[in-house]
């Protein structure tokens, strides 16, 4: 697979905060994304989950389905139960020709709780780590058998968000558990994206390109805000509009010969950050760097 640039519909409408962009139609989202230059979209809450219907809609805009978020509850569900729960989501990925499934453990997560500071997110004990990593290994092998690669998404507010937690995840799971590099979440957590890419070169299976407004992040941490309040205050933006050096990020990905999707995922209030304007800015910035390093 060559390198392709996609986008998440969260630029237009937010799954965790439905009031953000709630009135924006799927057609506007797809048409503006295609016009900005993107080759594909990740799933959002306005996308149909029937492959024939979704395929027809995407084909109308010459777009592909990139992947879709799956929030697992492996600290509560055994492997067979989780596999049963994911069947509809899995089949859609298979039918649409996806290569990866974005996967995160969301047991106890505070990412969708506006009244809970992100600092109060759950932290696992050793027994929970053992349960989670064992189950992740088995789910990842199952996905491989189904023709998909797991792309584990560390995420603010969940049980795996800090760099040392990503390190433990990688150490205690097999190579079947791939790593989704999310530049914004790693920066938010205080980690170094370039070191992360280099250290787990063989396991990077998907990339979310999210920039960060450092002054907003500093304020979020100083006031101990929730993840959703951080989003509402504008902590994230598209590549080229914040403090992350995406020239170095793309160079690092080229160094490890990453092949796959670069997905712009920058949740903002569309009333403050006009979606087409920001989608275009993000695509143009990334495309320039891809041409520079990938040719």
Number of C-alpha atoms within 10 A of each C-alpha: 8 8 14 16 22 27 29 25 26 25 26 31 27 21 16 15 18 11 11 20 19 14 10 13 12 18 15 13 21 23 16 19 27 21 14 18 17 25 20 25 24 20 18 18 14 16 15 15 17 14 15 12 12 16 19 12 18 19 12 11 17 15 21 20 22 28 26 20 16 17 15 18 18 22 19 12 15 13 19 11 12 16 16 10 14 13 11 12 16 21 15 21 23 17 12 18 15 18 21 25 27 21 23 23 21 21 16 14 20 23 19 16 16 16 12 18 21 25 14 14 19 16 16 14 8 9 8 14 18 15 14 22 21 16 20 26 19 18 20 24 19 17 19 16 10 13 15 19 24 27 26 29 27 26 21 22 26 23 22 25 21 20 18 11 16 18 14 13 20 18 11 17 19 17 15 19 27 25 28 23 24 22 26 29 23 21 20 23 14 12 17 13 23 17 12 19 22 14 13 15 17 14 20 23 23 27 23 21 27 26 28 24 19 16 12 16 20 13 14 22 15 9 10 16 20 25 24 23 19 21 19 16 17 21 26 25 26 26 28 19 17 18 15 20 15 21 17 13 18 20 17 20 20 15 13 15 13 22 16 18 24 25 27 29 27 28 27 27 22 19 10 9 16 13 23 19 11 21 29 19 17 27 24 17 16 23 17 13 18 20 9 12 14 15 7
